[in-house]
Amino acid sequence: MELADRAVGLLLSSISLSIFTYYTFWIIILPFVDSDHFIHKYFLPQDYAILVPVFAGITLLSLLSVFIGMVMLKSKKKKA
Amino acid sequence: MELWKRFDLVMFTGTYNTAILKSYISFVSRTMKHVVKILSLLVAVSAFWIALLQAAIIPRSHTWLLPIYFVVSLGCYGLLMVGIGLMQFPTCPREAVLLQHDITEAKDFLSANGVDVRSD
């Protein structure tokens, strides 16, 4: 189904672009904006800017290792 | 090189097959060179970053933010390339139909000649 493929591809690229623009705004542009501008309401405090990606990266790594461990266990069980 | 310390190489020399031993050694050395290359690249990047910090060009508040920002943007770029590749993937519908014809033809021929073609 090439339509489903293209829909998934579009979804992925839109997600990545939105994450990139939000993060760029958060880290680079926001420090140069005055503190009482309305735009600050839409962004979390800057301390979260480090925590959220690190947390997401750690979650991703742990999920990957769990997946690899499960695959290895399954292949061992099949051989035995 | 003290061969008796390398258990894996001792097992290989036990087979007396020098061709296999040579290819194994070359494979291991190539992999090690690859790992060393990647590690040295990481060390160089971190050294560059620490040198920039010491020179005080970049404001102190952005010390931890910028490397994380670069890593996140690299991940975003990878995801974007995957999405674009997915959208532009060619499906070749005519070749798919021909392939299905070939598969049914091969299945008929093989089952007529007594080969088990059930796919589980």
Backbone of each chain as ProteinMPNN parsed JSONL, in Angstrom:
{"seq_chain_A": "MELADRAVGLLLSSISLSIFTYYTFWIIILPFVDSDHFIHKYFLPQDYAILVPVFAGITLLSLLSVFIGMVMLKSKKKKA", "coords_chain_A": {"N_chain_A": [[0.852, -1.192, 0.0], [1.025, 1.854, -1.136], [-0.015, 4.252, -0.419], [-0.437, 4.188, 2.336], [2.222, 3.997, 3.123], [3.155, 6.515, 2.254], [1.623, 8.153, 3.861], [2.557, 7.514, 6.427], [5.218, 8.292, 6.132], [4.898, 11.037, 5.727], [3.785, 11.735, 8.195], [5.915, 11.108, 9.945], [7.936, 12.9, 9.035], [6.688, 15.339, 9.516], [6.405, 15.28, 12.291], [9.103, 15.26, 13.053], [9.983, 17.733, 12.028], [8.375, 19.518, 13.481], [9.22, 19.006, 16.1], [11.857, 19.836, 15.839], [11.617, 22.624, 15.219], [10.237, 23.566, 17.491], [12.093, 22.98, 19.521], [14.33, 24.438, 18.681], [13.309, 27.061, 18.823], [12.814, 27.141, 21.596], [15.392, 26.91, 22.762], [17.175, 28.644, 21.443], [15.985, 31.035, 20.515], [14.243, 32.001, 22.468], [15.726, 32.926, 24.833], [16.449, 35.475, 24.02], [14.215, 37.005, 24.03], [11.99, 39.413, 25.518], [11.077, 39.218, 29.015], [8.388, 39.568, 29.633], [6.869, 38.961, 27.453], [4.125, 37.554, 25.571], [4.641, 35.081, 24.493], [6.078, 33.446, 26.105], [4.332, 31.988, 27.571], [3.708, 29.708, 26.162], [5.83, 28.028, 26.295], [7.697, 25.672, 28.2], [9.494, 26.148, 31.345], [13.021, 26.932, 31.084], [14.699, 25.105, 32.335], [13.611, 22.653, 31.942], [14.352, 22.193, 29.38], [16.719, 20.824, 29.143], [16.243, 18.531, 30.608], [14.103, 17.09, 29.407], [14.917, 16.076, 26.73], [17.119, 14.497, 27.531], [15.916, 12.674, 29.257], [14.163, 11.448, 27.431], [16.042, 10.339, 25.684], [17.326, 8.505, 27.385], [15.183, 6.81, 27.984], [14.698, 5.794, 25.414], [17.127, 4.395, 24.941], [16.983, 2.442, 26.974], [14.666, 1.049, 26.234], [15.516, 0.02, 23.769], [17.616, -1.702, 24.631], [16.171, -3.505, 26.161], [14.589, -4.65, 24.174], [16.588, -5.843, 22.569], [17.592, -7.668, 24.433], [15.343, -9.338, 24.806], [15.068, -10.447, 22.25], [17.47, -11.847, 22.062], [17.134, -13.721, 24.137], [14.951, -15.135, 23.168], [16.014, -16.321, 20.859], [17.929, -17.949, 21.982], [16.337, -19.696, 23.414], [15.047, -20.995, 21.389], [17.09, -22.376, 20.201], [17.822, -24.173, 22.145]], "CA_chain_A": [[0.0, 0.0, 0.0], [1.948, 2.99, -1.128], [-0.645, 5.405, 0.22], [-0.134, 4.098, 3.765], [3.641, 4.351, 3.256], [3.362, 7.957, 2.132], [1.028, 8.805, 5.029], [3.475, 7.341, 7.552], [6.38, 9.138, 5.88], [4.506, 12.427, 5.975], [3.635, 11.895, 9.635], [7.242, 11.12, 10.55], [8.677, 14.13, 8.735], [6.045, 16.481, 10.183], [6.771, 15.191, 13.71], [10.5, 15.667, 13.243], [10.1, 19.17, 11.79], [7.773, 20.277, 14.58], [10.112, 18.901, 17.259], [13.036, 20.655, 15.606], [11.326, 24.05, 15.335], [9.922, 23.881, 18.883], [13.308, 22.945, 20.319], [15.158, 25.577, 18.296], [12.695, 28.223, 19.439], [12.969, 27.05, 23.04], [16.739, 27.097, 23.271], [17.992, 29.698, 20.852], [15.327, 32.326, 20.302], [13.562, 32.483, 23.674], [16.52, 33.761, 25.752], [16.61, 36.851, 23.563], [12.921, 37.68, 24.037], [11.716, 40.02, 26.818], [10.449, 38.259, 29.935], [6.935, 39.703, 29.772], [6.184, 38.692, 26.18], [3.109, 36.52, 25.766], [5.038, 33.789, 23.901], [6.655, 32.592, 27.134], [3.316, 31.085, 28.145], [3.593, 28.444, 25.424], [7.023, 27.21, 26.445], [8.02, 25.314, 29.578], [10.719, 26.815, 31.808], [14.183, 26.445, 30.344], [15.362, 23.972, 32.965], [13.095, 21.421, 31.339], [14.881, 21.997, 28.025], [17.754, 19.799, 29.199], [15.752, 17.285, 31.192], [13.201, 16.326, 28.538], [15.604, 15.236, 25.747], [17.937, 13.483, 28.195], [14.999, 11.641, 29.706], [13.693, 10.713, 26.256], [17.155, 9.526, 25.183], [17.535, 7.365, 28.285], [14.075, 5.874, 27.771], [14.919, 5.117, 24.148], [18.205, 3.424, 25.089], [16.549, 1.311, 27.792], [13.74, 0.241, 25.428], [16.318, -0.714, 22.798], [18.333, -2.801, 25.252], [15.174, -4.524, 26.535], [14.22, -5.355, 22.952], [17.697, -6.715, 22.178], [17.644, -8.771, 25.386], [14.257, -10.275, 24.533], [15.368, -11.176, 21.017], [18.537, -12.81, 22.349], [16.586, -14.815, 24.938], [14.091, -15.959, 22.322], [16.821, -17.144, 19.953], [18.564, -18.983, 22.8], [15.341, -20.711, 23.773], [14.722, -21.791, 20.2], [18.2, -23.278, 19.902], [17.943, -25.198, 23.204]], "C_chain_A": [[0.88, 1.231, 0.0], [1.317, 4.208, -0.49], [-0.362, 5.401, 1.72], [1.314, 4.466, 4.025], [3.826, 5.854, 3.24], [2.758, 8.692, 3.319], [1.963, 8.709, 6.219], [4.704, 8.222, 7.375], [6.08, 10.599, 6.154], [4.391, 12.691, 7.468], [4.982, 12.011, 10.324], [7.959, 12.443, 10.308], [8.034, 15.332, 9.411], [6.381, 16.484, 11.676], [8.182, 15.707, 13.932], [10.664, 17.162, 13.039], [9.534, 19.982, 12.947], [8.662, 20.222, 15.816], [11.307, 19.821, 17.081], [12.735, 22.136, 15.791], [11.028, 24.434, 16.781], [11.191, 23.96, 19.692], [14.224, 24.104, 19.982], [14.628, 26.863, 18.927], [13.026, 28.284, 20.927], [14.361, 27.494, 23.472], [17.391, 28.355, 22.726], [17.28, 31.037, 20.857], [14.799, 32.887, 21.616], [14.434, 33.279, 24.636], [16.652, 35.207, 25.314], [15.31, 37.628, 23.553], [12.676, 38.256, 25.429], [10.876, 39.101, 27.699], [8.936, 38.385, 29.952], [6.221, 39.598, 28.44], [5.215, 37.543, 26.367], [3.583, 35.137, 25.342], [5.591, 32.849, 24.973], [5.644, 31.653, 27.755], [3.33, 29.728, 27.476], [4.794, 27.553, 25.598], [7.278, 26.941, 27.908], [9.254, 26.084, 30.028], [11.957, 26.139, 31.249], [14.917, 25.289, 31.006], [14.879, 22.666, 32.387], [13.727, 21.142, 29.992], [16.0, 20.975, 28.009], [17.146, 18.472, 29.613], [14.973, 16.448, 30.195], [13.961, 15.512, 27.489], [16.457, 14.16, 26.399], [17.063, 12.331, 28.664], [14.522, 10.784, 28.549], [14.787, 9.814, 25.707], [17.387, 8.306, 26.046], [16.43, 6.344, 28.113], [14.28, 5.084, 26.492], [15.99, 4.036, 24.272], [17.75, 2.212, 25.887], [15.581, 0.426, 27.02], [14.494, -0.601, 24.413], [17.005, -1.911, 23.436], [17.369, -3.894, 25.688], [14.787, -5.343, 25.321], [15.311, -6.328, 22.525], [17.786, -7.914, 23.105], [16.561, -9.805, 25.117], [14.535, -11.103, 23.298], [16.44, -12.231, 21.275], [18.009, -14.007, 23.147], [15.751, -15.749, 24.072], [14.916, -16.866, 21.423], [17.528, -18.241, 20.725], [17.59, -20.099, 23.111], [15.035, -21.613, 22.594], [15.815, -22.794, 19.917], [18.23, -24.44, 20.895], [16.816, -26.236, 23.146]], "O_chain_A": [[1.423, 1.608, 1.039], [2.03, 5.114, -0.059], [-0.085, 6.443, 2.314], [1.625, 5.151, 5.0], [4.539, 6.417, 4.072], [3.282, 9.719, 3.751], [2.154, 9.685, 6.945], [5.184, 8.828, 8.333], [6.895, 11.315, 6.737], [4.835, 13.729, 7.96], [5.187, 12.88, 11.171], [8.516, 13.039, 11.229], [8.736, 16.25, 9.837], [6.614, 17.54, 12.263], [8.442, 16.478, 14.856], [11.4, 17.807, 13.785], [10.109, 20.991, 13.354], [8.851, 21.226, 16.503], [11.731, 20.5, 18.017], [13.502, 22.842, 16.446], [11.484, 25.471, 17.262], [11.369, 24.896, 20.472], [14.831, 24.698, 20.873], [15.388, 27.652, 19.49], [13.453, 29.314, 21.449], [14.527, 28.307, 24.381], [18.085, 29.062, 23.458], [17.886, 32.064, 21.165], [14.888, 34.089, 21.865], [13.939, 34.241, 25.223], [16.935, 36.079, 26.135], [15.281, 38.78, 23.122], [13.102, 37.666, 26.422], [10.072, 38.311, 27.206], [8.25, 37.408, 30.255], [5.099, 40.082, 28.295], [5.431, 36.663, 27.2], [3.015, 34.129, 25.764], [5.588, 31.629, 24.804], [6.006, 30.657, 28.381], [3.016, 28.715, 28.1], [4.798, 26.426, 25.103], [7.114, 27.817, 28.757], [9.987, 26.618, 29.195], [11.956, 24.939, 30.974], [15.667, 24.569, 30.348], [15.62, 21.685, 32.338], [13.668, 20.018, 29.493], [16.226, 20.321, 26.99], [17.473, 17.424, 29.058], [15.152, 15.232, 30.133], [13.674, 14.322, 27.357], [16.526, 13.037, 25.899], [17.412, 11.163, 28.495], [14.476, 9.558, 28.648], [14.527, 8.678, 25.311], [17.615, 7.208, 25.539], [16.694, 5.142, 28.095], [14.071, 3.871, 26.459], [15.816, 2.916, 23.791], [18.08, 1.079, 25.536], [15.646, -0.799, 27.12], [14.179, -1.773, 24.204], [16.995, -3.007, 22.876], [17.695, -5.078, 25.602], [14.667, -6.566, 25.397], [15.034, -7.473, 22.168], [18.02, -9.037, 22.658], [16.816, -11.007, 25.187], [14.278, -12.306, 23.277], [16.35, -13.357, 20.785], [18.376, -15.152, 22.882], [15.817, -16.971, 24.204], [14.578, -18.034, 21.234], [17.717, -19.341, 20.207], [17.939, -21.279, 23.083], [14.796, -22.811, 22.746], [15.553, -23.908, 19.461], [18.614, -25.554, 20.541], [16.78, -27.155, 23.965]]}, "seq_chain_B": "MELWKRFDLVMFTGTYNTAILKSYISFVSRTMKHVVKILSLLVAVSAFWIALLQAAIIPRSHTWLLPIYFVVSLGCYGLLMVGIGLMQFPTCPREAVLLQHDITEAKDFLSANGVDVRSD", "coords_chain_B": {"N_chain_B": [[53.827, -10.612, 19.116], [52.071, -12.19, 21.662], [51.014, -15.217, 21.351], [49.893, -17.192, 22.935], [48.385, -15.968, 24.815], [46.111, -15.164, 23.573], [43.294, -16.636, 23.433], [41.302, -17.123, 21.519], [42.7, -16.969, 19.096], [44.471, -19.072, 19.436], [42.768, -21.267, 19.319], [42.097, -21.12, 16.677], [44.571, -21.478, 15.362], [44.916, -24.061, 16.012], [43.5, -25.456, 14.137], [45.144, -25.514, 11.984], [44.703, -24.131, 9.697], [45.763, -21.74, 7.791], [44.706, -19.823, 6.122], [42.094, -19.242, 7.004], [42.775, -18.273, 9.534], [44.253, -15.984, 8.871], [42.299, -14.381, 7.599], [40.512, -14.032, 9.695], [42.082, -12.611, 11.537], [42.54, -10.287, 10.06], [39.925, -9.327, 9.84], [39.282, -8.792, 12.537], [41.2, -6.832, 13.111], [40.411, -4.839, 11.348], [37.879, -4.195, 12.382], [38.629, -3.268, 14.904], [40.127, -1.03, 14.153], [38.112, 0.53, 13.136], [36.56, 1.018, 15.438], [38.429, 2.422, 16.945], [38.72, 4.646, 15.339], [36.186, 5.872, 15.531], [36.059, 6.397, 18.283], [38.211, 8.169, 18.569], [37.259, 10.272, 17.081], [35.097, 11.121, 18.679], [36.52, 11.92, 20.983], [37.999, 14.025, 19.91], [35.961, 15.841, 19.224], [34.886, 16.433, 21.761], [37.126, 17.549, 22.944], [37.466, 19.822, 21.394], [35.13, 21.135, 22.089], [35.562, 21.64, 24.829], [37.774, 23.294, 24.634], [36.609, 25.492, 23.366], [34.925, 26.293, 25.417], [36.773, 27.094, 27.371], [37.874, 29.285, 26.12], [35.903, 31.083, 26.373], [34.099, 32.068, 24.504], [31.508, 31.334, 24.041], [28.451, 32.068, 25.708], [28.114, 31.357, 29.199], [25.702, 30.339, 30.085], [24.73, 28.739, 28.114], [26.184, 26.403, 28.1], [25.666, 23.614, 28.648], [23.479, 23.34, 27.069], [23.96, 23.567, 24.267], [25.415, 21.219, 23.146], [23.482, 19.21, 23.59], [21.43, 20.259, 22.117], [22.503, 20.021, 19.539], [22.649, 17.235, 19.313], [19.944, 16.533, 19.484], [18.982, 17.841, 17.225], [20.346, 16.445, 15.259], [19.18, 13.909, 15.532], [16.575, 14.592, 14.777], [17.02, 15.327, 12.123], [17.798, 12.86, 11.055], [15.392, 11.431, 11.366], [13.771, 12.937, 9.704], [14.946, 12.424, 7.191], [14.377, 9.708, 7.003], [11.58, 9.809, 6.893], [11.207, 11.233, 4.487], [12.407, 9.484, 2.676], [10.672, 7.308, 2.927], [8.36, 8.448, 1.848], [9.111, 8.759, -0.785], [9.453, 6.267, -1.806], [9.774, 3.916, -4.438], [7.327, 1.753, -5.85], [6.882, -0.009, -7.98], [4.521, -1.367, -9.495], [3.959, -2.988, -11.75], [6.087, -4.797, -11.924], [5.599, -6.108, -9.554], [3.245, -7.55, -10.064], [4.178, -9.281, -12.08], [6.017, -10.697, -10.565], [4.343, -12.041, -8.766], [3.069, -13.751, -10.597], [5.318, -15.321, -11.34], [5.808, -16.535, -8.896], [3.514, -18.155, -8.426], [3.731, -19.837, -10.626], [6.182, -21.144, -10.089], [5.461, -22.44, -7.732], [3.467, -24.23, -8.617], [4.967, -25.854, -10.374], [6.879, -26.968, -8.614], [5.271, -28.3, -6.699], [4.125, -30.139, -8.373], [6.314, -31.718, -8.861], [6.745, -32.894, -6.443], [7.728, -31.452, -4.241], [7.417, -29.927, -1.051], [5.406, -27.16, -0.709], [4.082, -25.65, 1.199], [3.607, -22.67, 3.029], [4.533, -21.724, 6.141]], "CA_chain_B": [[52.49, -10.897, 19.625], [52.126, -13.418, 22.458], [49.851, -15.924, 20.844], [49.266, -18.067, 23.918], [47.434, -15.204, 25.628], [44.899, -14.938, 22.816], [42.644, -17.955, 23.385], [40.567, -17.321, 20.269], [43.645, -17.244, 18.012], [45.016, -20.417, 19.654], [41.803, -22.236, 18.786], [42.169, -21.111, 15.215], [45.8, -22.1, 14.874], [44.78, -25.504, 16.19], [42.955, -26.091, 12.938], [46.213, -25.512, 10.977], [44.266, -23.533, 8.435], [46.29, -20.382, 7.889], [43.88, -18.873, 5.365], [41.027, -18.794, 7.904], [43.381, -17.486, 10.595], [44.609, -14.66, 8.353], [41.107, -13.564, 7.353], [39.963, -13.666, 11.003], [42.906, -11.534, 12.112], [42.319, -9.039, 9.319], [38.59, -8.826, 10.202], [39.333, -8.209, 13.882], [41.962, -5.577, 13.082], [39.604, -3.814, 10.666], [36.843, -3.737, 13.316], [39.279, -2.471, 15.942], [40.484, 0.272, 13.582], [36.864, 1.288, 13.032], [36.195, 1.468, 16.783], [39.396, 3.442, 17.348], [38.419, 5.861, 14.573], [35.0, 6.518, 16.084], [36.4, 6.918, 19.607], [39.068, 9.347, 18.431], [36.404, 11.377, 16.626], [34.381, 11.61, 19.86], [37.462, 12.626, 21.849], [38.341, 15.285, 19.25], [34.825, 16.768, 19.332], [34.773, 16.91, 23.143], [38.266, 18.433, 23.213], [37.141, 21.08, 20.732], [34.093, 21.801, 22.874], [36.156, 22.148, 26.067], [38.62, 24.432, 24.261], [35.714, 26.631, 23.146], [34.449, 26.753, 26.712], [37.848, 27.802, 28.058], [38.121, 30.569, 25.471], [34.815, 31.96, 26.824], [33.417, 32.692, 23.383], [30.078, 31.047, 24.151], [27.982, 32.43, 27.057], [28.136, 30.24, 30.14], [24.379, 29.752, 30.308], [24.408, 27.782, 27.052], [27.217, 25.365, 28.069], [25.111, 22.273, 28.511], [22.369, 23.277, 26.119], [24.305, 23.442, 22.853], [25.632, 19.851, 22.642], [22.204, 18.489, 23.565], [20.675, 20.781, 20.976], [23.027, 19.427, 18.315], [22.263, 15.819, 19.255], [18.512, 16.449, 19.17], [18.753, 18.229, 15.829], [20.819, 15.336, 14.422], [18.132, 12.899, 15.541], [15.461, 15.115, 13.975], [17.413, 15.258, 10.722], [17.701, 11.465, 10.651], [13.975, 11.075, 11.258], [13.252, 13.604, 8.513], [15.407, 11.692, 6.023], [13.618, 8.455, 6.933], [10.232, 10.132, 6.42], [11.261, 11.606, 3.064], [12.666, 8.263, 1.926], [9.423, 6.531, 2.91], [7.391, 9.059, 0.934], [9.522, 8.688, -2.176], [9.86, 4.915, -2.158], [9.071, 3.455, -5.637], [6.726, 0.458, -5.559], [6.939, -0.848, -9.183], [3.372, -2.276, -9.451], [3.975, -3.985, -12.817], [7.002, -5.876, -11.546], [4.976, -6.881, -8.473], [2.318, -8.508, -10.688], [4.99, -10.313, -12.73], [6.608, -11.524, -9.518], [3.311, -12.957, -8.283], [2.936, -14.802, -11.621], [6.456, -16.229, -11.213], [5.704, -17.328, -7.668], [2.514, -19.22, -8.602], [4.262, -20.798, -11.586], [7.167, -21.973, -9.415], [4.772, -23.308, -6.768], [2.826, -25.333, -9.34], [5.996, -26.762, -10.872], [7.511, -27.703, -7.522], [4.34, -29.255, -6.085], [3.966, -31.244, -9.323], [7.482, -32.589, -8.762], [6.825, -33.551, -5.149], [8.353, -30.635, -3.185], [6.405, -29.356, -0.159], [5.452, -25.71, -0.839], [3.258, -24.946, 2.177], [4.374, -21.633, 3.705], [4.029, -21.535, 7.524]], "C_chain_B": [[52.525, -12.207, 20.406], [50.864, -14.212, 22.178], [49.15, -16.714, 21.932], [48.287, -17.305, 24.813], [46.104, -15.013, 24.916], [44.22, -16.278, 22.6], [41.957, -18.176, 22.036], [41.536, -17.648, 19.123], [44.278, -18.625, 18.179], [44.065, -21.455, 19.089], [41.877, -22.277, 17.273], [43.436, -21.766, 14.699], [45.732, -23.603, 15.037], [44.22, -26.188, 14.952], [43.986, -26.166, 11.815], [45.778, -24.908, 9.657], [44.664, -22.066, 8.431], [45.447, -19.381, 7.118], [42.769, -18.318, 6.258], [41.599, -17.889, 8.987], [43.684, -16.074, 10.11], [43.378, -13.795, 8.166], [40.479, -13.138, 8.676], [40.746, -12.517, 11.623], [42.654, -10.216, 11.395], [40.948, -8.449, 9.652], [38.615, -8.147, 11.556], [40.07, -6.878, 13.863], [41.177, -4.472, 12.391], [38.54, -3.281, 11.609], [37.444, -2.852, 14.394], [39.633, -1.092, 15.415], [39.262, 1.156, 13.486], [36.473, 1.868, 14.386], [37.113, 2.584, 17.23], [39.116, 4.755, 16.632], [37.257, 6.616, 15.192], [35.303, 7.146, 17.438], [37.248, 8.175, 19.505], [38.269, 10.545, 17.936], [35.646, 11.988, 17.795], [35.295, 12.44, 20.753], [37.813, 13.982, 21.242], [37.216, 16.303, 19.404], [34.729, 17.32, 20.751], [35.931, 17.838, 23.502], [38.018, 19.809, 22.604], [36.138, 21.864, 21.561], [34.677, 22.399, 24.143], [37.068, 23.342, 25.776], [37.767, 25.673, 24.032], [35.224, 27.206, 24.473], [35.512, 27.592, 27.408], [38.07, 29.174, 27.449], [37.001, 31.561, 25.746], [34.146, 32.699, 25.678], [31.9, 32.545, 23.563], [29.617, 31.415, 25.554], [27.785, 31.207, 27.945], [26.782, 29.557, 30.264], [24.072, 28.677, 29.279], [25.358, 26.598, 27.011], [26.639, 23.985, 27.82], [24.075, 22.191, 27.415], [22.829, 22.956, 24.717], [24.628, 22.018, 22.393], [24.34, 19.052, 22.572], [21.365, 18.949, 22.382], [21.152, 20.157, 19.674], [22.62, 17.973, 18.183], [20.799, 15.685, 18.868], [18.262, 16.815, 17.713], [19.256, 17.158, 14.875], [19.786, 14.226, 14.358], [16.954, 13.308, 14.695], [15.772, 15.004, 12.491], [17.334, 13.83, 10.207], [16.27, 11.037, 10.428], [13.37, 11.689, 9.999], [13.668, 12.865, 7.251], [14.665, 10.381, 5.861], [12.223, 8.717, 6.386], [10.209, 10.445, 4.945], [11.524, 10.38, 2.207], [11.43, 7.395, 1.818], [8.449, 7.104, 1.886], [7.784, 8.84, -0.511], [9.842, 7.28, -2.632], [9.094, 4.415, -3.374], [8.548, 2.04, -5.425], [6.712, -0.493, -6.751], [5.766, -1.825, -9.253], [3.398, -3.338, -10.542], [4.892, -5.137, -12.482], [6.419, -6.712, -10.418], [4.036, -7.931, -9.049], [3.094, -9.645, -11.342], [5.595, -11.264, -11.7], [5.595, -12.507, -8.965], [3.072, -14.088, -9.273], [4.043, -15.829, -11.491], [6.319, -17.129, -10.008], [4.699, -18.458, -7.839], [3.017, -20.279, -9.561], [5.258, -21.737, -10.916], [6.498, -22.928, -8.431], [4.134, -24.492, -7.469], [3.857, -26.364, -9.78], [6.567, -27.62, -9.745], [6.561, -28.703, -6.896], [4.059, -30.411, -7.032], [5.123, -32.205, -9.233], [7.71, -33.097, -7.354], [7.511, -32.761, -4.06], [7.238, -29.969, -2.368], [6.464, -27.836, -0.204], [4.483, -25.007, 0.104], [4.098, -23.899, 2.879], [3.765, -21.384, 5.083], [4.67, -20.29, 8.091]], "O_chain_B": [[52.96, -13.228, 19.875], [49.791, -13.914, 22.701], [47.934, -16.896, 21.871], [47.458, -17.914, 25.489], [45.088, -14.734, 25.552], [44.557, -16.986, 21.652], [42.015, -19.271, 21.475], [41.239, -18.495, 18.281], [44.59, -19.284, 17.187], [44.497, -22.415, 18.452], [41.736, -23.336, 16.661], [43.401, -22.517, 13.724], [46.394, -24.345, 14.311], [44.447, -27.38, 14.747], [43.737, -26.811, 10.797], [46.403, -25.139, 8.622], [43.966, -21.235, 9.013], [45.473, -18.192, 7.435], [42.519, -17.113, 6.285], [41.004, -16.868, 9.329], [43.423, -15.094, 10.808], [43.386, -12.617, 8.523], [39.968, -12.023, 8.788], [40.167, -11.573, 12.162], [42.563, -9.162, 12.025], [40.802, -7.23, 9.742], [38.05, -7.067, 11.727], [39.647, -5.914, 14.501], [41.256, -3.308, 12.784], [38.302, -2.074, 11.657], [36.872, -1.827, 14.764], [39.472, -0.094, 16.118], [39.332, 2.363, 13.717], [36.104, 3.038, 14.491], [36.668, 3.57, 17.817], [39.248, 5.834, 17.211], [37.314, 7.833, 15.364], [34.878, 8.265, 17.726], [37.043, 9.133, 20.25], [38.546, 11.686, 18.308], [35.552, 13.21, 17.91], [34.917, 13.513, 21.223], [37.914, 14.977, 21.96], [37.465, 17.476, 19.678], [34.518, 18.518, 20.942], [35.758, 18.792, 24.261], [38.318, 20.834, 23.217], [36.257, 23.078, 21.726], [34.344, 23.526, 24.51], [37.134, 24.286, 26.563], [38.137, 26.772, 24.445], [35.119, 28.421, 24.643], [35.219, 28.651, 27.962], [38.413, 30.123, 28.155], [37.113, 32.738, 25.405], [33.677, 33.825, 25.85], [31.124, 33.46, 23.29], [30.319, 31.108, 26.517], [27.341, 30.155, 27.485], [26.706, 28.354, 30.515], [23.248, 27.797, 29.529], [25.373, 25.854, 26.03], [27.058, 23.275, 26.906], [23.809, 21.113, 26.883], [22.187, 22.166, 24.025], [24.157, 21.624, 21.327], [24.117, 18.305, 21.62], [20.686, 18.155, 21.732], [20.348, 19.805, 18.811], [22.285, 17.513, 17.091], [20.439, 14.848, 18.041], [17.441, 16.191, 17.04], [18.681, 16.964, 13.804], [19.53, 13.662, 13.294], [16.386, 12.488, 13.974], [14.91, 14.636, 11.693], [16.877, 13.585, 9.091], [15.953, 10.369, 9.443], [12.567, 11.058, 9.312], [12.86, 12.688, 6.339], [14.351, 9.971, 4.743], [11.726, 7.975, 5.538], [9.321, 9.997, 4.22], [10.94, 10.237, 1.133], [11.156, 6.814, 0.767], [7.796, 6.363, 1.152], [6.919, 8.742, -1.382], [10.426, 7.085, -3.698], [7.865, 4.474, -3.369], [9.261, 1.203, -4.871], [6.544, -1.696, -6.552], [5.984, -3.025, -9.086], [2.93, -4.456, -10.327], [4.558, -6.3, -12.707], [6.709, -7.905, -10.326], [4.021, -9.072, -8.588], [2.741, -10.815, -11.197], [5.677, -12.471, -11.923], [5.922, -13.668, -8.717], [2.894, -15.239, -8.877], [3.795, -17.034, -11.521], [6.652, -18.313, -10.054], [4.974, -19.593, -7.452], [2.778, -21.47, -9.363], [5.217, -22.951, -11.118], [6.908, -24.082, -8.302], [4.231, -25.625, -6.996], [3.673, -27.568, -9.6], [6.721, -28.833, -9.89], [6.959, -29.827, -6.587], [3.788, -31.527, -6.59], [4.954, -33.395, -9.496], [8.759, -33.678, -7.078], [7.856, -33.336, -3.028], [6.242, -29.507, -2.924], [7.466, -27.257, 0.215], [4.094, -23.87, -0.163], [5.216, -24.204, 3.296], [2.638, -20.903, 5.196], [4.404, -19.925, 9.236]]}, "name": "protein", "num_of_chains": 2, "seq": "MELADRAVGLLLSSISLSIFTYYTFWIIILPFVDSDHFIHKYFLPQDYAILVPVFAGITLLSLLSVFIGMVMLKSKKKKAMELWKRFDLVMFTGTYNTAILKSYISFVSRTMKHVVKILSLLVAVSAFWIALLQAAIIPRSHTWLLPIYFVVSLGCYGLLMVGIGLMQFPTCPREAVLLQHDITEAKDFLSANGVDVRSD"}
